[in-house]
Amino acid sequence: MQGTSTGIGYGLKYQARCVADVKADTDHSSFIAGTLSLKEENEVHLIRLSSGGIELVCEGLFSHPNEIWDLSSCPFDQRIMFSPPVNHME
């Protein structure tokens, strides 16, 4: 097969363990991604596919005090997301 393939990438500061779609955003292709750093402050990125579909744009960046193992978006309000607390057993 000849030709070129194109892809879209987005870089995070730290490794990510989870990504979820923003269900309530019916006008755009939007996602939230959460980082998993044991030593640094973690982040949740709100990422949206551009209207031309050629790039991913960070629409919001939120600090998170703990590792993020799971994320989910609210099905009826795109401004609400949930990250369950991490239970460290000692």
C-alpha positions as CSV (number, residue, x, y, z in Angstrom):
1,M,0.0,0.0,0.0
2,Q,1.5,3.3,-1.1
3,G,0.8,6.8,0.2
4,T,1.3,8.6,3.4
5,S,-0.6,8.0,6.6
6,T,-1.2,10.9,9.0
7,G,-1.9,10.8,12.6
8,I,-2.7,13.2,15.4
9,G,-0.7,13.3,18.6
10,Y,-0.9,15.0,21.9
11,G,1.9,15.1,24.5
12,L,1.4,15.0,28.3
13,K,4.0,16.1,30.9
14,Y,3.8,12.7,32.7
15,Q,2.6,9.2,31.8
16,A,-1.1,8.8,31.5
17,R,-3.2,5.8,32.7
18,C,-6.6,6.9,31.6
19,V,-8.5,8.7,29.0
20,A,-12.2,9.2,28.7
21,D,-14.6,10.9,26.3
22,V,-16.6,13.9,27.4
23,K,-20.1,12.5,26.8
24,A,-22.0,15.7,27.2
25,D,-20.1,17.6,24.6
26,T,-22.2,16.7,21.6
27,D,-20.7,19.5,19.4
28,H,-17.1,18.4,19.5
29,S,-14.9,15.3,19.9
30,S,-13.5,16.0,23.4
31,F,-11.6,13.9,25.9
32,I,-10.1,14.1,29.4
33,A,-6.7,12.5,30.1
34,G,-5.2,12.1,33.6
35,T,-1.5,11.7,34.5
36,L,0.0,9.2,36.9
37,S,3.1,10.5,38.7
38,L,4.0,9.2,42.1
39,K,6.2,12.2,43.0
40,E,4.8,15.2,41.1
41,E,1.4,17.0,41.1
42,N,-0.7,15.3,38.5
43,E,-2.9,16.9,35.8
44,V,-6.2,16.4,34.0
45,H,-6.1,17.7,30.4
46,L,-9.3,18.6,28.6
47,I,-8.5,17.9,24.9
48,R,-10.6,18.7,21.9
49,L,-10.2,17.8,18.3
50,S,-10.0,21.0,16.2
51,S,-12.9,21.8,13.9
52,G,-10.8,20.8,10.9
53,G,-10.0,17.5,12.5
54,I,-6.2,18.0,12.1
55,E,-5.0,18.7,15.6
56,L,-5.7,18.1,19.3
57,V,-6.0,21.3,21.3
58,C,-5.8,21.6,25.1
59,E,-8.9,23.4,26.2
60,G,-8.2,23.1,30.0
61,L,-5.5,22.0,32.3
62,F,-6.4,21.1,35.9
63,S,-4.0,20.1,38.7
64,H,-4.8,17.0,40.7
65,P,-3.0,16.1,44.0
66,N,-2.9,12.3,43.6
67,E,-2.3,9.7,40.9
68,I,-5.2,9.4,38.5
69,W,-6.2,5.8,37.8
70,D,-9.7,6.4,36.4
71,L,-11.7,9.3,35.0
72,S,-15.3,9.6,33.9
73,S,-17.3,12.5,32.5
74,C,-20.8,13.5,33.5
75,P,-23.3,12.4,30.9
76,F,-25.3,15.6,31.1
77,D,-22.9,18.4,32.0
78,Q,-19.6,18.7,30.2
79,R,-18.1,20.8,33.0
80,I,-18.2,17.9,35.5
81,M,-15.7,15.0,35.7
82,F,-15.0,12.4,38.3
83,S,-11.8,10.8,39.5
84,P,-12.3,8.3,42.3
85,P,-9.9,8.6,45.2
86,V,-6.9,6.3,45.4
87,N,-6.8,4.0,48.3
88,H,-3.2,3.2,49.3
89,M,-3.0,0.3,51.7
90,E,0.0,0.5,54.0
